[in-house]
């Protein structure tokens, strides 16, 4: 974490002398054990933009994961619908469900065998 306030180059500091309405000080503690807290001197406007970028990246990752899960669920619902249809048409049939690589979700292709 680095300081985002540039006191020497900031027009607000030059305008108001020794203070700026956007200036914020925060203490940041690194994750490493026994690390000393670090004083971060931030410009609220700049830090807000950095945080928004971080949130956007996380949101895009979340959306991608959600879409992948939706696709898996769609495959599963289609497979289960097909299985129910086969069983309704032939109650004595047995079903073999093939799994995709990794074994987590069905391919969506069922083989019905008549047990008569």
N, C-alpha and C positions, 0 to 999 in steps of 0.2 A: 504494500500500500504506500503510495507516494503522495506528497503534498500536491494539491491542485491550485493553491493560492500562489500567485506570483506578485507579491507586494510591490516590487520595484517596477513592474511593467503594467500594473493594473490602473486603469483610468479612475476607478472608484477611490483607490488609495490616494492617488494624486489630487483628486477633487476634494476629499474630506480630510486630508492630512494623515492622521495616525489610525484611522479606523475605516471599515467598509461594512455596509449593511449586509453583505453576502458572506462575510467572513465567519467561519465556524471552526472551533477546535474540538477534536475528538481524540480519545485515547483508544488505540488499537492494540490488542494483545495477540501476538502470533500464536499459532497452534502448537509450536514446539514447546515441550515442557521446560520450565524454568527460564522462559524468555521474558525479557523486560518489556513492559508496555511502551508503545511508541506514540508520541504526540503527532497527530496529523493535523495540518493546517489546511483547511479546505475553503474553496470558493463554492458556495452552495449551488450556484448555477452550473458550474462545471461538474461537480460531483453528481448532481442530479442526472445530467446527460450520461455519465458513465454508468450509473445505476440503471437507467432506462435501457442502455445497450445490453447490459447483463441480463435484465429481465426479458428482453426480446429474444436473446439467444436461448434462454431457458424455456421460454414459451414455444419457440419453434421446435425444440427437442421434445417437449411434452406433446405437442400436436402430432409430430411424427410417430411417437410411441402410441398415441391414442389411435391413429389411423391404422397402424399395424395390428393393434389389438382388435379393432373393428373388422378388419379383413379376416383375421383368424376366426372371430365369432361368426362372421357370415358363412365361412366354409363349414363350420361346425353345425350351424342351423340348417344349412342346405343338406348336409349329410344326414342329420337326424330326421329331417322331413322326408328324405328319400327312404330311410330305414322304416319310418312309420308307414309310408305308402306301401312298401314291399310287404310288411307284416300284415297290413289290412287286406291286401290282395291275396296273400297266401299265409295264413296263420301258422302253418307247419314249417315254414321256411326258416333256415338258420342263416345268419349273416356273418360274413367275414369283412371286417373293416380294416383297410390298409392304412398305415400311418406314414406321414411324411418323414423325410430325413430328420433325425432328432427326436422322433417319436412323440411330439407334443400335440399334434392335431391331425385329424383325419384328412385323407386326400379328398374325400368326397365321392369315392367310387366304392360301391358295395357289390358284393357278389352274393346272390341268393342261391341257396341250395335247398332242394326239396327233400324233406326228411320222411317221405312216405314210403 
